[in-house]
Amino acid sequence: MRERLSPPAGSRIDRSRPVAFEFEGRAFTGYAGDTIASALAANGAWCLSRSFKLHRPRGSFGFAGDEAGALVQLESEPNVQADTRAVEPGLRVQAQNTVGGLERDQAALLGRFERFLPVGFYYKAFYKPRGVWNWWEKIIRRTAGLGRVDRSWTPEYFDKAYAHCDVAVIGGGAAGLAAAAACGDQGLDVLLIEREPELGGWLTYGRRKSADRTLDDLRRRVQALTSVRVMTSATCTGWYADNWLAVSQGNRLHKVRARAVIACTGGTSQPAVFRNNDLPGIVSAAAAQRLIRHYGVRPGLRAVVLTTGDEGYAAALDLAEHGTDVAAVVDCRPDPPAGPMASQAEARGHRILSGHTVREARRDSQRLQIGGVLVTRVTGPGACAADGEELDCDLLVVAAGVAPAGGLLAQAGAKFRPSGRGAVPRLESLPAHAYAAGVAAGASTVEEALAQGEQAGLAAAADLSGSAAAAPAIAARPAAAEPTVSWPVFPHPDGHEFVDLDEDVTVREIEDALAEGYEDIELLKRYSTVGMGPSQGRLSAIATAAVTAAAQDSTAAAVGATTNRPPSVPTRFGLFAGRGFQPVRHTPMQGWHVDAGAQMMTAGLWMRPAYYGPPEKRADAIADEVLAVRRAVGLIDVSTLGGFEIRGPDALEFLERAYTPSFRRLRVGRTRYALLTDEQGVVVDDGVAARQGPDHYYVTASTSGAEQLYPLLLWYQAQWQLDVDIADVTSAYGAINIAGPQARRVLEKLGIDIGLSPEACPYLAARTGKLAGVDVRLLRIGFVGELGYEIHPPASQSLGLWQALIDAGRDYGIRPFGVEAQRVLRLEKGHVIVTQDTDGLTHPHEVDLGWALGRRKPFFVGKRSIEILREKGLSRRLVGYAVPDRRAAVPDEGHLVVRDGEITGRVTSSAWSPVLDQAIGLAYVAPDQAEVGSVITIKAARGRLVEAEVVRLPFYDPENLRQAI
Amino acid sequence: MVSPRSPIQNALQAAGAVFGEHSGVTAVTDFGAPIGEAAAARRLGLADLSPLPRVGFRGPGARDWLTAQGVELPDEPNQARTQTDGAIAITRSWTEVLVLGRIQEADSLCARLAAGAADAHCARAYSLPRFDGMFWFALTGASAADCLAKLCGVDMREPAFPVGSVAQTSLARLNAVIVHVDVGEAPLFHLLGDSASADYAWTSLLDAMQEFGGRPVGLRVLHALAREFK
């Protein structure tokens, strides 16, 4: 490790804690607090990866986490920003986008075929002759360098959290600190969001007067305010409607709700555009200063500084004071004004080349980095002489200007526009409750930033208090700040002057795209890919606008800008895909089912037992469960059925309107089938209504339909305004269906105070009483076609009652049965399951539910539609079918009914009936196929045609005697 | 005799819960380390109060009927009011009230109200089976609001959500009622939601509590907190 600069340089590193790591298989040592890139730079290694398209050596330009050039591969994570990710002991880092390593990247040969890869080449090639894409795709996917996903990776824990505040201040630099303090002074709840690990922004690395205590004062002021919460290493990636901010911090995505937002997002140092401007070792002035002050790294031994303003001189002074030989300060301005830094540099004898530029950078003969520059005289806007002076250097510092980091502001609706003939966008307008300060708002000095921050903070406070109409804090631009030189873009006859370093887009490619007609900036972006890399145009938009304006003899303002969309910076997928919430509902018997070996299945949010037994014995388990119900007694957990209490003087009227049957003659203690249709007459749910009292009905609903049904019923009530209360009590009651010839005996053995004789409790009766000491509602209904009771105990006692029933039924051969057996049982009875045997168009007459319609009722939802549909005549009917050939394939649900090559319907339910010993099912068929005895053809698996006969329903116990015993 | 069970009984048993008689019901006393739980409750503790009584009433006559029964109701919806006996009346709307039985001692109010359900029905105050339909957890400790911020979009910090506030909102995407009550220095939030999703809610809460060193606690600790506050 090279020697670091002495303190106070290196404020972020802990020199007592060396950190050993690997890069490209070589051992390196940095310090705790280093980033990967700073630790490598400290060791003289500037090159971090290869470029996306041409595989050119690349490093970091800004050392601020903006560019593709600094993307590296960790063992378990691709696309890591080496210039912001902290180095850790034992870290193994690889360059990205190389074939055979960074030094000897075989894919660098692509550069020789550059002329065959013009702008938009992928829109013009690879598709002829037909099918050739399949060949190309493999090569292109292998060549495209986007890192490597480790599929054996153990996922880390990512999650999300909400945060609330009065004012969110994005950016903790001078302006942000001032804004946060101003708001905090007013007693507002402030959230200060800073992407760096410490507050201060430019004040932590920029060149300041030795006696300047601004940063310490600001930090102290903010820390003293308990109402200001500070988030460091936290990046705001999106600013959505109503000041909803997405902030990523570590493995957490914060969802911030702010009443007002102050954007103090600073600026982005821009590259200059000249030949080979992408070489590692070419860095921004801010990057050089970060390396010095944050990491104690001397950026180079001999530097050239290219500048268009006073910032370059500050960098030159810093470099010289920290041991770097500054070969020259190259100032593009022909007659630079005497700024304070320029004056100091001149006074200290720096060589200043005014009206010059770097025409071309040259690669070092030994290393993958800069070795020198050709400096020539500027001859006009975007033009320079071919010949000039060669200067050897291992560092080129570029101070081409700082663009306001306005991406987030633009997402929120702020408008930016370059002024005059300048290329740098300026903030023009802000949306409501949004404020801006600092460089993002056009400030060019610390003093301006502080004043703007204070002003924005006060404006936000006034806004939130409603005491004054807050004027957006947009400072007028001082005339002195207008550019005196055109944007430093110097096309070269031999090319390689990169406008976009992420995507390898050169000046010529922009010009070619424009020449091809892609003149609109949005089209230009998509065609050329400029601005589509990780930096999202932060380092290329201005140069693109400048090149476009020059080509079109227009202005950057007229060219416009592309749309900013979140996320504004690359965001790890884990933050989006991390812990989500998927509610699950368990019946009270969930644990019992699992312990009993049930195979659980989902039903909406619920978990239900499909059958009991191992998967390899599925068919046997289902058949045994069916036979147990038919021959002895079975028990199924139906707690997932919806349950609604409908109470009040208008309860009957509500039912009359909402459901299709009439309930006027339903006596207390009786149940009735309750069918629900929508306004189009489509069947949407069914259940059973039990009259519990004169103005009290307990209505069940299907498992899948209950969740949607409750809001629908409330919606009806909101319109009808009846004197009725509708309560969803689904979870408050368990539900157990005990069915089979022995069902009554099991209940009697257990102890019940309800008379169960056919006379005392006939079919369709509803009773309340105590079963095994538990208060229950008892509905005598028969979905599976046997003597059966649906028992509704309180949820908290359901498991106990279930276990008691199992115990009491042991002598009678009781066994639990699951959803699969229930489907077979009800199919044998020809009962329809809404949503399985119906679809989004099914009306009651198609499924033979006309008997469930209260035709004499003046109204129920869907009545008129059903009448119209009936008048039109049926286009299909649901029928029961049986397959006479017991060796034929059992059709699956969804298989088609065909006739003469035409589709006439489909199977909705299908099963092998162990009782009937044949395949049976329900299917939609054409009306003329619905007659009992008709033969239909079903196209089963692998195209086999199965003949089936339409039969009368139900298949089993046609007289319905068994359920009435 | 079939006794009522908490909807998360299995999870409690798996976590080593020690059950005992509390306030007239069987509930979790502690999880085997009472001393650690006391500290946890001040930092972040989650208790299952599902075995304790609670009852709801809704309807145009609900307010009048409950007032006639001596229940002191908050003036507006989404507020909670502690009764003189320690029970809490929560207004979920102008016409719906949820009453939570007191934690410290055996409940009498909920039982009395439940017994009057038939009378209430006549007065168009319809009883709601909240004991069976809703789980009831208590989240307590200095980090409770921060923990809830991981699960819920409502700002649960003071002063945005002061004592007595009620939020009917989404907790880990589950409909829930969150009530802020005062038990001294450490905030306490009652959390109530669909009992069928109690396992899911309990697991989600424990997961969110991890980073704060939170843990499940028994009623012994909550009783102690309540006594201190008195």
Chai-1 contact restraints between the chains, C-beta under 6 A:
chainA,res_idxA,chainB,res_idxB,connection_type,confidence,min_distance_angstrom,max_distance_angstrom,comment,restraint_id
A,A161,B,A149,contact,1.0,0.0,6.0,A-B,restraint_1
A,A161,B,K150,contact,1.0,0.0,6.0,A-B,restraint_2
A,Y162,B,A149,contact,1.0,0.0,6.0,A-B,restraint_3
A,Y162,B,G153,contact,1.0,0.0,6.0,A-B,restraint_4
A,H164,B,D155,contact,1.0,0.0,6.0,A-B,restraint_5
A,F581,B,A172,contact,1.0,0.0,6.0,A-B,restraint_6
A,F581,B,R173,contact,1.0,0.0,6.0,A-B,restraint_7
A,P583,B,R173,contact,1.0,0.0,6.0,A-B,restraint_8
A,P583,B,L174,contact,1.0,0.0,6.0,A-B,restraint_9
A,P583,B,S197,contact,1.0,0.0,6.0,A-B,restraint_10
A,P583,B,Y200,contact,1.0,0.0,6.0,A-B,restraint_11
A,V584,B,Y200,contact,1.0,0.0,6.0,A-B,restraint_12
A,R585,B,A196,contact,1.0,0.0,6.0,A-B,restraint_13
A,R585,B,S197,contact,1.0,0.0,6.0,A-B,restraint_14
A,H586,B,A196,contact,1.0,0.0,6.0,A-B,restraint_15
A,H586,B,D199,contact,1.0,0.0,6.0,A-B,restraint_16
A,G591,B,N10,contact,1.0,0.0,6.0,A-B,restraint_17
A,R647,B,Y126,contact,1.0,0.0,6.0,A-B,restraint_18
A,D725,B,R58,contact,1.0,0.0,6.0,A-B,restraint_19
A,D725,B,G59,contact,1.0,0.0,6.0,A-B,restraint_20
A,D725,B,Y126,contact,1.0,0.0,6.0,A-B,restraint_21
A,A727,B,L128,contact,1.0,0.0,6.0,A-B,restraint_22
A,V729,B,P129,contact,1.0,0.0,6.0,A-B,restraint_23
A,S731,B,G133,contact,1.0,0.0,6.0,A-B,restraint_24
A,S731,B,D194,contact,1.0,0.0,6.0,A-B,restraint_25
A,S731,B,S195,contact,1.0,0.0,6.0,A-B,restraint_26
A,S731,B,A196,contact,1.0,0.0,6.0,A-B,restraint_27
A,A732,B,P129,contact,1.0,0.0,6.0,A-B,restraint_28
A,A732,B,D132,contact,1.0,0.0,6.0,A-B,restraint_29
A,A732,B,G133,contact,1.0,0.0,6.0,A-B,restraint_30
A,A772,B,V2,contact,1.0,0.0,6.0,A-B,restraint_31
A,G773,B,M1,contact,1.0,0.0,6.0,A-B,restraint_32
A,V774,B,V2,contact,1.0,0.0,6.0,A-B,restraint_33
A,P794,B,D132,contact,1.0,0.0,6.0,A-B,restraint_34
A,A795,B,D132,contact,1.0,0.0,6.0,A-B,restraint_35
A,A795,B,S195,contact,1.0,0.0,6.0,A-B,restraint_36
A,S796,B,P4,contact,1.0,0.0,6.0,A-B,restraint_37
A,S796,B,R5,contact,1.0,0.0,6.0,A-B,restraint_38
A,S796,B,D132,contact,1.0,0.0,6.0,A-B,restraint_39
A,Q797,B,V2,contact,1.0,0.0,6.0,A-B,restraint_40
A,Q797,B,P4,contact,1.0,0.0,6.0,A-B,restraint_41
A,G800,B,V2,contact,1.0,0.0,6.0,A-B,restraint_42
A,L801,B,V2,contact,1.0,0.0,6.0,A-B,restraint_43
